[in-house]
Amino acid sequence: MRIKGAAKRVDLWLMKRRLGAEALRSLRNAKTTTFSAACKAVLLILICISICCAPYLPAQENDALVRRVDDHYNHLSSLRAHYSERYSGMGMDRTEEGTLLLKKPGRMRWSYAAPVGKVFVLDGKLAWFYTPGDAQATRVPAKQLDDLRSPLRFLLGHTQLKKELENLTVAPDGSGYRISGVPRGMEQRVKLLSLWVSPAGAIERMRLEEVDGAVTEFVFSDLKENVPVKDSDFSFVLPAGVTVVDGSTTIKRLSIAPGCAAK
């Protein structure tokens, strides 16, 4: 009887030990699960904060950067730069490059690397577009070109970005910033205009997205500001045998992408 009683006590002790171990494991698992859930919650909050806050700058910094861009070009007297232009749309995907020469007020010359002699010239009164071998040169009054609020006007320093762009946003991008918005009065045609600018306020890249899916992008490099230039650098001499056509039907494409003007 004593042996049986002792055996029962041993069995009871072993059962309690097993139950205690299981309870301890359950408690530890519960603590681990609770801790894991808490970590996930904190991580989710941090991700939300980074997504909501990281891409944008405080309003005061936005305004200061936009004014810096305006001031940079409003006080610029001349500019020489290499440019690369890409246009995709209307079944085309074309990349061209050349040299841009700018002089205030209102003078601009885009000299294309190929073919030699292809130019888009703004002489202050008229805008000219000509490709060697063409029988016609396109002419557009400068005021009509300017009224289209093309991306080119920002290089001329004729405007204030904050007044010209709806839904303007500023976000860090690489070592500089990206300014985006929709040009006022062009909502039916332009989906988004983006300007990539340096911390000093110089426009290094420009991208125009149209509602029909066409995209025009300019990338500027080797910028040299306030260089000596002559008014004669912006004169267009009509080649012999070439006639002039007024660009009433091509103004839209000229204002957006000189190298991709409709003919």
C-alpha angles and dihedrals in degrees: 000000000000090000092051091048091050091049091053091051090051091049091049091049091050091049092051090048092052092047091048092050091050091049091049091050091049091051092049091048090050091051091048092049092048091048092047092050091049091051091050091050092051091047091050091051091050091050091050091050092049092048095047098042110026103070097053135062127221113274093251092053090047092054093046093052094047091050089049090057092047092048092046093059098032089059096041115108099185142354139194121191144154113244138194116202126195125185124184123179143073087059093304135111109184133166122193136166142192145124127311120206120186134181131176130273104042102312122131137159127191109192111190120217092220129065094021109235097034106131146168109202130184108190097181095266105039137027116219130194123187138162119195111255095030117122092219139047118210119230126193128177108249092231092057091049091048093048090061087067092225120183088256092072090069090064089053093055093231097137152035112248094214091057095042102046125067119212090012115193133181123203135169112257120180110307092340140031140272120224115195137178146121117273111244113255093019100080092116092056109024123061098182141348117202127189122192109206136183121239086260091058101255117143108236100169137018129193127185120191116193126206090244090061098258115138129197121188132183124192118193126202140165090034115191115186131204093010121164111268134164130225088237089065086073099049119113117212113202109231117237113273094016118122128210123241123189110238099227091130096040103042093102095056093039092054092052104038119007092191093054102048117155116246 
